[in-house]
């Protein structure tokens, strides 16, 4: 029974991360529909994504504290309500400020409270061995979310219109996030593991204050920041780019759903590999694959070579989605303990800063240049710079007793 309860947490994380990744990724198809419906500039419309990423990210430390103090069940249920109602009210928007409110604030809070901070905290405490492998299984939910929800959002928009599609996502959220959290999680906070030495040299008595004074924390924070800039340039604008150069909307959505299939293999394989090799080496491999994928996207300038778009989906899917689980496992190795939720929340604040900048920057560079060449080039540079940031962190003093 204890075995089943432990692995039920992995299944729950899988479904919740599938919903959060699918909802977040669906903005790419809603983005095109919003541009056509209201004629807003790309920079101003993408600004809602930037606001959402920043609200989500700046909420992460608070979400981590909630998970540490109130428990996962209450945190996830509250987040499920925010996510459900944020999507439902997005169906009523008719002005830019409403998009910023319902998507950029309310939905973003729901994504923060049902996403990686509570689930990485739960799983890292439960599985001190084979941590990256377990996180890899949970993170495959993100790939399934991209595979299913992004194309499904495009189908719902085509069949029911944009408002109906938002309501459809809202109903799915209530079913897949609220109900399982209510039924299968215990009402009390999870027990904390006893103090012990972790794989990366960390101990289980870390506080948020101690972590924030440690240089290794800031090197990893900077790595995730610049990676998030590049990731959100690409993720927010990839579908718009494919449509601009002549591909149909449903084909573009399906191609980027294909990215989820490669992501499934990447998370499972590289998660397993990260438990048997130095995590920094595995990070270098996956970030290199993501960089090659962006190169293929840069050279996709018309519909004459769809193999480039397929290559992008394969390589970027293998690398980009795997990066987060490796950095999560690495941070759990180093900064474990009863305050890890708060520490991991501060760590993922980098997603807010980098992601908010990246989504806006991609749209702003398009408005200036009239295409996405420079924007995607910036993304490539960000990925390339993140590799030495992680490798250099190995040269710094490691967290220890």
LUMDRENZA-270551 format. One record per atom (N, C-alpha, C): residue in one letter; x, y negated, z. Coordinates in pm, whole numbers, plus 50000, padded with zeros to 5 digits. Layout:
N
AXYZ
...
END
This chain:
401
X500835012150000
X500005000050000
X500874987450000
X501954987650082
X502844976150083
X503474973949946
X503834985049880
X504384984149745
X503404977349650
X502134981449656
X501124975549568
X500924960849598
X500944957049725
X500764942949759
X501914934549706
X503134939949715
X504284932549665
X504174929949515
X503824940449441
X503774938749296
X502484932149248
X501474931749334
X500294923749301
X500654908949294
X501644904749373
X502104890849367
X502734887749232
X503414897649173
X504014895749040
X502914894248935
X501874902648946
X500764901948851
X500034888648863
X499814884148987
X499154871249007
X499974859948946
X501284860248969
X502154850048910
X502084850448758
X502044862548702
X501944864248556
X500714856848502
X499544859148563
X498324852848512
X498334837748532
X498784833448648
X498794818948673
X499774811748581
X500964817548561
X501924811148472
X501464811848327
X500714822048290
X500144822648156
X499184810948134
X498334808348232
X497374797448219
X498084783948217
X499014781748310
X499674768748315
X500494766148189
X501204776448140
X501994774548018
X501084772647897
X499994780247892
X499074778847780
X498404765247778
X497954760547894
X497314747447901
X498304736547864
X499514737447920
X500524727347889
X500874727447741
X501054739347685
X501414740447545
X500294736447450
X499044737647496
X497904734447410
X497834719647376
X498544711147453
X498484696947419
X498994694347278
X499884703047229
X500374701047092
X499254701146990
X498254710247006
X497144710546911
X496104699846945
X495894696947072
X495004685947109
X495584672547065
X496904671747065
X497604659547023
X497214655746880
X497244665546791
X496864662846652
X495394658846643
X494524665846717
X493094662546716
X492834648646771
X493554644746875
X493374631346933
X493834620546837
X494964622746770
X495454613046672
X494434610846561
X493834621846514
X492854620746406
X491554614346453
X491174617046577
X489894611946628
X489954597146662
X491074592646720
X491114579046774
X492114569946705
X493064575446628
X494014567246557
X495034560246645
X495254565546766
X496264559646854
X497654562346798
X498654554346840
X500024556746795
X500544569646859
X501504575746794
X502044588246847
X502754586046980
X503474574946991
X504164572147116
X503204570347231
X502104562647208
X501134560247316
X500404572947354
X500064581147255
X499354593747284
X500274603547357
X501504604847309
X502454613647376
X502794608647515
X502554595747540
X502794590347673
X501964597147780
X500794602447742
X499964609847838
X500694622547883
X501404628947790
X502204640647826
X503324636547920
X503994625447887
X505074620747972
X504574617848113
X503424611048123
X502854608248254
X502514621248326
X501904630748254
X501544643448315
X502754650948367
X503824651048289
X505044657948331
X505634651148454
X505604637948456
X506164630748571
X505304632648696
X503974632048681
X503094634448795
X503284648648846
X503314658148754
X503524672048792
X504854673848864
X505894668448807
X507214670248865
X507394663148998
X506894650749009
X507024643649135
X506164649949245
X505214658449205
X504414665649303
X505104678249354
X506144682849285
X506754695549319
X507274696349463
X507984686049514
X508414687049654
X507234688449750
X506164680949725
X504974681849808
X504344695749798
X504294701249676
X503744714649656
X504594724949729
X505914723149725
X506784732349797
X506544731949947
X506354719950003
X506064718750145
X504724725250178
X503734723050092
X502424729550114
X502564744650116
X503334749950023
X503524764550018
X504224769550143
X505224762050192
X505934765950313
X505034765450436
X504184755350443
X503454752650567
X502024758350567
X501314756650457
X499914760950453
X499724774850394
X500694779350317
X500584792350254
X500204791250108
X500504801950035
X500274802049890
X498794801549855
X497964808449932
X496544809549896
X495874795949892
X496044788049997
X495414774850001
X495974765649894
X497294766349874
X497924757849773
X497394761149633
X497334774049600
X496904778049466
X495424775349443
X494594777249544
X493164774449528
X492924759549506
X493594751249585
X493454736749566
X493924732749427
X495034738249385
X495524735249250
X494574739949142
X493944751549164
X492964756549067
X491794747149048
X491344741049157
X490244731349147
X490674718949068
X491864713749096
X492364702149021
X492444705448872
X492984717148839
X493174720848699
X491844722748629
X490904729348694
X489594731848634
X488854718748605
X488824709848702
X488084697448685
X488814687648593
X490144687648595
X490874678948504
X490604682448359
X490584695348327
X490274699548190
X488824696848154
X487914699148249
X486494696748221
X486234682148188
X486794673048266
X486564658848241
X487344653648121
X488384660848078
X489074657047955
X488154658147835
X487094666247846
X486134667547736
X485314654947716
X485314645847815
X484484633747807
X485254621447764
X486564622647742
X487364610547721
X487044603747588
X487114590447591
X486884582547470
X487874571047460
X488774569947555
X489764559147553
X491084564447606
X492144556947580
X493474561547614
X493664562747765
X493094553447841
X493284554047986
X492614566348045
X491534571047986
X490904583348035
X491774595448008
X492444595647893
X493394606347864
X494504606547968
X495004594648001
X496064593748100
X495564598348237
X494324595248273
X493794599048404
X493564614148413
X492744619448320
X492324633448334
X493404643348297
X494184640248192
X495274649248157
X496554645648232
X496884632848233
X498164628548287
X498254628848438
X497104628648509
X497124628648656
X496454640948714
X495144642648688
X494394653348755
X494844667148708
X494874669248576
X495324682248524
X496764684848564
X497594674548561
X499004676248598
X499154680748742
X498354675348833
X498404679848973
X498034694748983
X497024698648906
X496634712648906
X497734721648853
X498424717348748
X499524725148694
X500654726548795
X500934715848868
X502004716348969
X501684726249079
X500434726649122
X500054734649239
X499744749149205
X499694752549078
X499444766449038
X500594772348957
X501684764848943
X502754768848854
X503954774948924
X505134771248876
X506324778648914
X506774776149057
X506514764449114
X507004761949250
X506424771749352
X505094772949364
X504594782749461
X504954797149425
X504924800549297
X505144814549260
X506624818549269
X507534809749229
X508954812849246
X509294813949394
X508684805349477
X508904806049621
X508424819349678
X507224823449640
X506654836149690
X507514847949647
X507844848649519
X508564860249467
X510014860649514
X510644849049528
X512024848749574
X512134853549717
X511124850749798
X511124855549936
X510814870449943
X509954874949856
X509504888949860
X510544898349803
X511244894049697
X512194902649627
X513584896249635
X514344900049738
X515704894749751
X516684902349662
X516354914649623
X517134922049526
X516364922749394
X517094923649284
X516484923849151
X515584911549130
X516024900549186
X515214888249184
X514974883349042
X516014882648961
X515864877448825
X514994886648741
X515094899748762
X514254909148688
X512784907048719
X512464905648848
X511074903248888
X510574889848834
X511394879548846
X510994866648790
X510814867548639
X511634875948574
X511474877848430
X510114883548395
X509654893548471
X508324899048448
X507244888348470
X507374880848578
X506364870548605
X506364859848497
X507554855848454
X507674845148355
X507194849448216
X507064862448192
X506494866448063
X505054861548050
X504414858648162
X503094852648155
X503104839748075
X504194832148085
X504294819848007
X504264822847857
X504964833447819
X504974837047677
X503604841547630
X502914849647711
X501564853747674
X500624841647668
X500844832147758
X500034819947751
X500224812547621
X501484811747575
X501754805347446
X501164813247330
X501284826647338
X500774835147231
X499264833747217
X498554833947329
X497094834747326
X496414821147332
X496824812647424
X496044800447449
X496294789347348
X497534788347297
X497794777547200
X497014779747070
X497124791647004
X496274793846887
X494784793746921
X494424799047041
X493024799047080
X492484784947095
X493304775947147
X492874761947159
X492584756047021
X493434759346922
X493194754446786
X491914760346728
X491664773146755
X490434779546707
X489214773146773
X489294770646904
X488174764446975
X487914750346925
X488984742846896
X488804729346841
X488084730146707
X488514739646622
X487874741146491
X486434745646500
X486094753746601
X484744759346612
X483814750546696
X484324745246806
X483484738046902
X483764723046909
X484834718746841
X485254704846854
X486174703246974
X486834691746980
X487774689347089
X487124689847227
X485964683547252
X485344684347386
X485004698647426
X484464706547333
X484124720247364
X485344728647396
X486454725747328
X487684733147355
X488194730347496
X488114717747539
X488524714447676
X487664721947778
X486354722647753
X485474729847844
X485784744747845
X486124750147729
X486494764247723
X487734767247806
X488744758547797
X489944760347877
X489644758948026
X488734749848059
X488344747948198
X487714760548256
X486824766748181
X486194779148227
X487194790448243
X488134791548150
X489164801948160
X490034799848283
X490314787248313
X491114784248431
X490424788648558
X489134785748569
X488384789948688
X488424805048704
X488314812148594
X488264826748598
X489624832948631
X490704827648573
X492014834048583
X492894828348695
X492564816548746
X493374810548851
X492654810748986
X491454805148990
X490744804049118
X490334817449176
X489694825549094
X489144838249145
X490224847649198
X491314850349123
X492344859449178
X493014853949303
X493284840749307
X493914835049426
X493004836549548
X491724834849528
X490754836049637
X490664850349687
X490724859949596
X490474873849633
X491714881249683
X492874878349627
X494014887249646
X495154881749730
X495114869049770
X496184863749852
X495754862849997
X496644865750092
X496304864550233
X496134849850271
X495274846750368
X495004832850404
X496144825950477
X497074833550536
X498144827550614
X499414826450532
X500334817150571
X501614816150500
X502384829250504
X503164831550399
X503964843650393
X505054843250500
X505344854750560
X506404855350659
X507754852450593
X508624845950668
X509934842550616
X510914853850642
X511824856250548
X512804866950570
X513794863050678
X514434873050737
X515434870450838
X516684864450773
X517454857250856
X518674850950806
X519624861750754
X520104859850631
X521074869250577
X521804862850461
X522904868850426
X523724863650316
X523084867250183
X522994857550093
X522414859849962
X523504862149859
X523084866449739
X524034869649631
X524934857849598
X524384845749594
X525174834149552
X525944827549664
X525894832849784
X526634826849895
X525764818649986
X524474817549959
X523594809350040
X523164816650165
X522654809250261
X522114814950382
X520674810750397
X519954817350487
X518534814950496
X518154804150596
X519114795350634
X518774784450725
X518874770850658
X518794770550527
X518884757950453
X517664749250481
X517924736150490
X516854726250494
X516944717950367
X515864710650337
X515884702250218
X516974691750227
X517154685950346
X518184675750363
X519584680950335
X519894692950385
X521204698850359
X521394701550211
X520364706650146
X520474709650003
X520714697049922
X520024686249956
X520164673749881
X521524667249900
X522274671550000
X523634666250020
X524704675349959
X524274685949892
X525214695549837
X525464692849689
X526724691749643
X526994688449503
X526524699149404
X526514711849446
X526024722249356
X524564719849321
X523774715849420
X522374712649395
X522254702349284
X523074691949288
X522944681049192
X523464684649053
X524464693349046
X524874698148915
X523764706048848
X523134714948926
X522024722748870
X520824713848839
X520594703948921
X519524694248897
X519774687048764
X521014682448743
X521334675548619
X521194684448498
X521554697148512
X521394706648403
X519934707948364
X519074709348464
X517654710948433
X517064698048378
X517584686548423
X517104673748372
X517344672548221
X518594674348179
X518864672448036
X518214683447953
X518114695548009
X517414706147936
X515944702647918
X515344696648020
X513934693048012
X513694681847912
X514634672547900
X514514662247796
X514394668847660
X515334677747628
X515314684447499
X514094693247479
X513724700847582
X512584709947570
X511304702547540
X511074691247605
X509814684247587
X509774675747461
X510934671847409
X510944666147274
X510404676447176
X510924688647187
X510544699247093
X509114704047116
X508774707447240
X507464713447267
X506314704247235
X506454691347263
X505364681947240
X505144679347092
X506214679547013
X506114674646875
X506314685346769
X506524697846806
X506804708246707
X505624710446612
X504404710846663
X503244713346577
X502994701446486
X503104689346543
X502914677346461
X503934676946348
X505164680846375
X506194681346271
X505834691246162
X505394703246200
X505034713346101
X503864708746015
X502864702246076
X501724697146000
X502164685845907
X503054677145955
X503554665945874
X504214670745745
X504954681845751
X505704686145633
X504884695445544
X503614697845579
X502724704645486
X502114717645531
X502474722945648
X501864735345695
X500474732445752
X499574742345742
X498234740545799
X498304741045951
X497304735446016
X497294734946163
X497264748946223
X496424757546167
X496294770846226
X497564778946203
X498224777046086
X499494783946061
X500564779046158
X500624765946179
X501614760446272
X501374765646413
X500114765846457
X499804770846591
X500174785646603
X499934793346497
X500264807646501
X501774809946505
X502524801946431
X503974803246431
X504524800746572
X503984790646636
X504494787546768
X503924797046874
X502824803746841
X502394814846924
X503354826646911
X503904828446789
X504904838946766
X506124836946856
X506424824346886
X507514821446976
X507324828547111
X506064829847150
X505784836647276
X506204851147274
X506054858047157
X506464872047148
X507964873547170
X508754864947107
X510194865747128
X510534861947271
X509734853047329
X509974849247468
X509754860747565
X508804869647534
X508554881247620
X509814889947629
X510364893147514
X511584901247512
X512714893947584
X512854880947557
X513934873247618
X513864873147769
X512674871047823
X512534870447968
X512824883948032
X512314894647973
X512534907848030
X514004911948018
X514574910347900
X515954914747878
X516954906047954
X516854892847938
X517844884248002
X517614883148153
X516384884948199
X516154885748343
X516864897848402
X516724909248335
X517444921348378
X518954919048372
X519414912948264
X520854910748246
X521404901548355
X520594891748396
X521054882148498
X521194888448635
X520624900348656
X520834907648781
X522074916448776
X522704917348658
X523874926048643
X525084918648588
X524954905648561
X526064897248517
X525994884148594
X527024876248582
X526964862748639
X525824854948572
X525014848848652
X523854841748599
X524264830248506
X525414823748536
X525864812648452
X526204817348311
X526754829248298
X527094834548166
X525814837248087
X524824843248152
X523554845948084
X522884832948043
X522964822748130
X522404809648095
X523054804247968
X524364805647957
X525064800847838
X524544807747712
X524294820647721
X523804828247606
X522424823147564
X521504822047660
X520134818347623
X520054803847576
X520864795147635
X520844781147591
X521454779847453
X522434788247422
X522984788347287
X521964792747184
X521154802847217
X520094807347127
X519064796247103
X518674789247211
X517714778347196
X518274767247108
X519564764447121
X520194754047039
X520174757846891
X520454770546862
X520394775146722
X518974774046668
X517994776846752
X516604775246709
X516274760946671
X516754751446749
X516514737346718
X517184733446587
X518354738946560
X519024736346431
X518124740946316
X517514752746329
X516614757546225
X515414748246209
X514904742746319
X513774733546312
X514184720546244
X515374715746272
X515864703346209
X515904704846057
X516324716446010
X516434718645866
X515104722645801
X514054724145879
X512724726945824
X512084713645786
X512214709745661
X511744696745614
X510614697645512
X510274709845468
X509144711745378
X508704726345391
X507754730345308
X507194743945319
X507904754045229
X509014750145167
X509654759045070
X510414770445137
X510824768745263
X511594779045333
X510934782145468
X509814789145467
X509174792545596
X510054801145684
X511094807645625
X511994815745707
X512684807245813
X512894794445785
X513504785645885
X512584783846006
X511284782545979
X510334780946089
X510234793846170
X510254805146100
X510254818046171
X511534819646254
X512664815546198
X513924816546272
X513894807746396
X513334795846381
X513184787046497
X512344793746605
X511194799346567
X510304805546666
X511004817146737
X511784825046664
X512474836446722
X513574832046819
X514474823346771
X515634819546851
X515254810546968
X514424800746942
X514014791647049
X513184799047153
X512324808247108
X511534816047201
X512394824747290
X513434830847234
X514344839147313
X515054831147421
X515464818947386
X516314811347476
X515604801847570
X514724793547515
X514194782447594
X513384787047714
X512524796847696
X511694801247806
X512444809047913
X513584814747878
X514374822747971
X515224814048063
X515554802248017
X516414793248094
X515854790548233
X514564787948243
X513964784148370
X514064795248474
X513844807748433
X513874818548532
X515294820848582
X516294819048496
X517674820948540
X518074809948639
X517724797648609
X518014786748701
X517234788348832
X516014793648823
X515224796148944
X515884806749031
X516314817748967
X516984828349043
X518284823149105
X519014815249030
X520274809749080
X520034800649200
X519024792149193
X518724783149305
X518254791049427
X517504801849406
X517064810149519
X518234817449583
X519214821749502
X520414828049556
X521144818649651
X521184806049615
X522024796449686
X521334789749804
X520024787349792
X519334778949891
X518134786049951
X518324798349995
X517204806450042
X516764802150181
X515604807350224
X515144805150360
X513724800150369
X513324796750492
X511934792950516
X511574779450455
X512584771550416
X512324758550353
X512584758850202
X512704770850146
X513044771550004
X511964765249916
X510694766049956
X509644759749877
X509894744949857
X510224737849966
X510504723549956
X511764720949874
X512814729149896
X514064727349822
X513834729549673
X513104740249640
X512824742949499
X511934732049440
X511054726449520
X510244715249473
X511104703349435
X512104700149518
X513014689249484
X513844692749361
X514244705249350
X515024709649235
X514254707649105
X512964711349106
X512174710248984
X511654696048960
X511954686849050
X511694672749021
X512424668348894
X513514675148865
X514254672348742
X513384674248618
X512394683348627
X511494685648515
X510644673248488
X510244666348595
X509454654148579
X510264643248511
X511464641148559
X512274630348505
X512674633248361
X513194645148336
X513624648548200
X512474650748105
X511434657748153
X510304660548066
X509514648148029
X509314639348128
X508604626948098
X509344618647996
X510654617748010
X511464610447912
X511404617147776
X511514630447772
X511584637447645
X510324636347562
X509154638147623
X507904637447548
X507694623547487
X507944613347568
X507804599647517
X508854596747411
X510094600847436
X511184597647345
X510964603747208
X510444616047203
X510174622247074
X509194614146991
X508084609447056
X507104601246985
X507664587646947
X508444581547037
X508994568347010
X509994568746894
X510824579146891
X511784580346781
X511074582946648
X509954590246653
X509174592046531
X508614578646483
X508064570646576
X507494557746537
X508554548646474
X509804549846519
X510884541546466
X511394547046332
X511584560146324
X512224566246209
X511254571346103
X510024574446144
X509064579946050
X509184595046031
X510074601446105
X510224616046102
X510854620446234
X511014633646249
X511504639046376
X512974643246372
X513704639546268
X515084644146255
X515934639846375
X515934626946406
X516754621946516
X516274627546649
X514944628546666
X514394633846792
X514884648046818
X514814656646716
X515244670546734
X516764671546749
X517494662246686
X518944662046704
X519304658746850
X518564649346908
X518764646147050
X518504658447137
X517464666047103
X517154678347178
X518324688147171
X518894689847053
X520044698847037
X521204694447126
X521484681647128
X522594676347209
X522334678947358
X521084677147400
X520744679747540
X521014694247578
X520614703547493
X520834717747522
X522334720747528
X523094715047435
X524534717747432
X525214712447559
X524804700747607
X525424694947725
X525074702247854
X523934709147855
X523534715947978
X524424727948009
X525054733647908
X525884745547930
X527104742348017
X527914732247983
X529044729148073
X528604724348210
X527414718548222
X526934714148353
X526784725948448
X526254737148399
X526104749048483
X527464755548507
X528284756548403
X529594762948419
X530474755148515
X530424741848511
X531224733748603
X530754735148747
X529484738348766
X528984740048903
X529694751648973
X530244761148896
X530984772248955
X532274767549023
X532784756048979
X534064750849035
X533864743049163
X532604740049197
X532324732549318
X532224741849438
X532424736549560
X532254745049679
X530854750849683
X530754763849708
X529454770549712
X528794768649846
X527464768249852
X526774767949981
X527144780050065
X527424777850191
X527844788750279
X527484785550423
X527764794650511
X527494792750654
X528254780750707
END
